[in-house]
Structures are given as C-alpha cells and as structure tokens.
Amino acid sequence: MMKRSFLTFAIAISILLIDVSINRPADLAAQNIHWRYGGTENPTQWGRLSKDFELCELGKEQSPINISGAVSSSPADINFDYKPTPLEVINNGHTIEVNYVKGSKATIEGHEYALLQFHFHTPSEHYINGQASPMELHLVHRDQTGHIAVVAIMLNEGISNPIISQIWEHLPALGETNKVEDLLVNVADLLPSKRSYFSYSGSLTTPPCSEGVSWNIFAEPVTISNEQIEVFEQVFQVDARPVQSLNNRTIQLHS
C-alpha cells in the first residue's frame, strides 16, 4: 500500500514538472539561464546559451539600433498619465530597476499601455546618428494583450537630476530589493519637455530578445550629472547590448 502511494505521488510530481516546463514563458526561462554583458556569456553568445534565446542570434528585428535616416511621419502622438509610486529599487544583476504600482499608463499613437517599470543602461544602447549617450533610460509598458512598448530617454551629462538622486540613495546590493514606502517618485519628472520621438519595431535588448516590441525614443535628451553617471558605473560598468542590424526596417520621426 505504501509503495503504491509513493508511486502515485511520484507520477503526480512528474506530471506537474512536465506541465510547468511546457507552459513556462520565455522570460521566466531567461531568469534561470546565466547571461552577462562580458565574458563567455556576452551578447555575441546569447543566442547559443539556450534554445529560448535563439532570436538573439537569428532575429531580423533586433534592438538596439543606430537611429539614422529617419523619415518624417505623423505628428508626435504620445501622452503620459504617470502617477507617483512608492520607491522600489531592484538590483537584478543586469541593471537597476524601479518597479511601478498599477495605475500609470502611456498612450502612444492612440494605443494604451500600462507602465510596469523603468531601468537604466550604460552606455546608451541606442545610438543617434552614430553617437552614444552616457546612459539610457527605458520605461517598459505592456498592453492588455501582452504587447510591449518601451519609451527610451537618452541621459546626457549636465546638471544633476533630483529624481535620479533619490533612486541612487537607495541602491540595493546585488540580487536585493530596497522598498521605501514613505518615499514617492514620479517618472513623469524624468520626461523631456519636448515630445518629438523616433519609432521603430524591434525587440527586447536582453534575452530572450523577443521581437514585436514598439520602440519610442525621445529626440531630446535629459541631463544627469557626471557624479550620477559615475555612481551607476560603480555598480554596472557596462550593461548595454551592441547595436544590431536595421535589416531594412523604417525608422520614423514624429515631431
């Protein structure tokens, strides 16, 4: 009787593990596979680290790119309804990320996306006319059907940014999260004053490099101080994927 019960339990566990494996999303799989920006797991090797990462090597609409030769398109149509959020800063080993509570959104070309989080890269992942910025900010959104839209802001050296200062004061150690419930931040304060932006269809810039991402990069940068740049570089000296081939995609300028 005991052997039969044990066998039944073992079969049930096996079925559960198989079901989890089959239905595991690619982004969850990415969390379980070690990748880096340097060493043997650098961006040139991402596509070979796992079958889930094949698009990193084989994809034809990959990001980031060098933004050049943009064609004038429809007027700028991007609107933000961002609200303050309790500060929650994560060091996930690849970047510094700030999670956002539900209720904030962006409307891009009439399509509504919920804001999930924002994070940083150094140097900038996108280039504009062959020129990189010291850092780049990514605001990650998702619509009700799961489509991702990223709003990117170039961060250039200049005057100190007070929102960045608040975040940097609570930088967590590797793999840790700092929650500061009594400190509210609003990423709307990081947006440039002008709303002109470049748009194109691309991918996530980290594994699994999923495509179909709507990219919207502001033409006007925001400034942060040299000291603020150095603080981030002490945590991540480089966390930027190299630019990828455009492969005949069209870059649009909305102004």
N, C-alpha and C positions, 0 to 999 in steps of 0.2 A: 504494500500500500504506500509506504514511504517512497520507494523507488518510483512508483507511478506518479506520485505528486511532484517529486523532484523533476521528472521528465517533462511533465506538463508545464511546470514553471519555466524550465529551460527553453522549451519551444516558444512559450509566450514571450520571453525576453528576446529571443532571436527574431521573432516576427516584428517586435517593436523596434529593434535596432535596424532591421531592414527597411521598415517604413520610414524611420527618421532619415536614413541615408538617401532614400529615393526622393523624399519630399524636402530635403534640406536646400534652402535657397543658396545661390552662388555667393551672395555677400556673407552668409554665415560660414560657408566653406572657406572663404578668404580669410576669416578671422583665425582659422585653425591651421593655416599654412604660412610658414615664415617667409616674409619677403622684406627687402630693405632697399635703400637708395644707394648703397655701396656694397662692396664685397662680392661674393659669388651669387648673391640673390638680388643684384642690382637690376634696374629697369630693362636692360637688354636681355635679361634672363627670365623675366616674369612669365612669359608665355610658355616656358619649359618647366616651370615649377609644379604645375598642375594642369590637368585637362580643363579644369574650371577657369583657368587663366589664358586659354588659347587665344582669345581675342586680343590680348596684349601684344601678340606677335602677328596674328593673321587678320585682325580687323582692318577695315578700309576707311573707317570714320573715327579715328582715334584723336584723343586730346592729350596735351595741349597742342597748339599750333602757333606759327608766326602769323600775326594778323597783318596782312599786306594786300593791296589791290582790292580793298572792299568796294562794293558797288552801292551807290545811294539807293535806298529803299524807302519804305513807308516812314512817315514821321515817327519820332520816338513815342512809344505807347507802352510805358512801364510805370506802374503805380504801386506804392507800398502802404500797407496797413500793419506796421510793426508796433507792437506794444512792449512795455518793459517786462523783463523776465528776471527771476532770481538767478544770480550768477552761479553757474555750474560749469566748472572748468575741468576738462579731462586731458590727461597726457596718455595717449593710446600707443605711444612708442613710435608713431609716424608723424604726428602733428599735435598742436594744441587746439582743442575743440571746445566750443561753448554750446551746450545744448539749450534749446529753446522750448519753453512751455507752449502748449497748444493755444491757438487763437490769433497768431500773427500770419500774415499772408502777403503775397505779391501777385499782381495781375499783370501778365505780360501778353501783349497783343490780344487782349480780351479773354485770356485763359487764366484761371485762378490756381495758384499753388500755395500750399501751406509751408511755412518756414519750419525746418527741422533743427538746423544747427548751422554754425559758421566755424571756419577753421583757417589756418594760415600756412603759407608755403614760403620758403626762402631758397634761392632767389625766386622771382616770379616764374610761374610755369608758362604762361603765355608771353610771347614777345609781341611788341607793336613796332612794325617796320624794322624788325631785326634787333630791337632794343629791349633788354630785360629790365625790370624794376627790382629794387632790393627785396621786396616782398609782395605777396599777392593774397588777398582775402577772398574766400569762397563762401557764399551764402547758399546753402543747399535747401531746395524746396522739392515737394512732391505733390502731385495732384491726386484726386480720388481714385484714379485708375492705376496709380503707381508710376506714372511718368515723372522723370526727374528734370528739374530746371535749376541751373546754377547761375547766380549773379556774381560776377567777379569784379573786384576793385583792385587796381594797382596801387601799391603803397610805396611812395617815393620819400626820400629823405627831406626833411624840412622841420616845421615846428612840431613840438610834442603833441600827441593825441591823448586827451584825458580818458577816453574810454579804454584805449589800449593800456594806459597806466593802471586802471582799476583791475583789468584782467591780469596783467603781469604781476601785480602784487599778490595774486593768489595762485601762481603757477604750481601745480602739483608735481610730485615726483613721478618717475616712470611707472605707468600702469595704475596710477591712482587718480582719484577724483576729489576736487575741492568744491563743496557746496556752501555758499554764503547766502543763506536765506534772507538776511536783512539788508542785502545789497542788490538793488535793481539796476540792470543795464538795458539799454535800448540800442540795438544795432542800427536803427534809423539814424543815430548820431554819427555813424561812420560813412553814410552815403555822401557822394559828392553833390555839389549844388546843381550842376548841370546834368541833364538826363540823357544825353546822346550816348549811344551804345552800339557795339558791334554784336552781331548774332551769327551763329552757325550751328549745324548739327554735329555733335561729337560724342564723346564717351566720358566715363569716369576716368580720372587721371591716376587712379590706384587700382590694383587688382580687385575684382576680376575684369576691369576695363570694359564694362558693359556699355554698349552703344545706344543710340537713341536719346541722348541727353541734349536738352536745349541749353546752349551756352549763350550768355548775355554779358558782355564785358564792357564796363563803362569806359568811355574815351577819356574822361577826366580822372586823374589820379587823386588820391588823398594822401596827405603828408603825415609821417611819423618821424620822431627824432632819431638821430644816429644811435643814441643810447638805447632807445627802444628796440631798434633793429639788432643791436649787439646782445641785448638780453635774450631775444629769441634764438639768435645764433649760438648762444651758450648752451641751449637745450637741443636745438637741431641745427647743425652747421649747414646741412643741405637736406631739404625734403621736397625736391621738385623733380618731376619726370621731364626728360628732354622733350623738345618739340617733335611732333610727329608729321608725317607727310600729309599734305592737304588732299591729295587724290581727287583733284577736280571739283572739290566742294566750293560752294559760293559763300563768301563772307559778305554780309550785308551791314551797311552803316545806317542807323536810324538816328536822325537829328532834327 
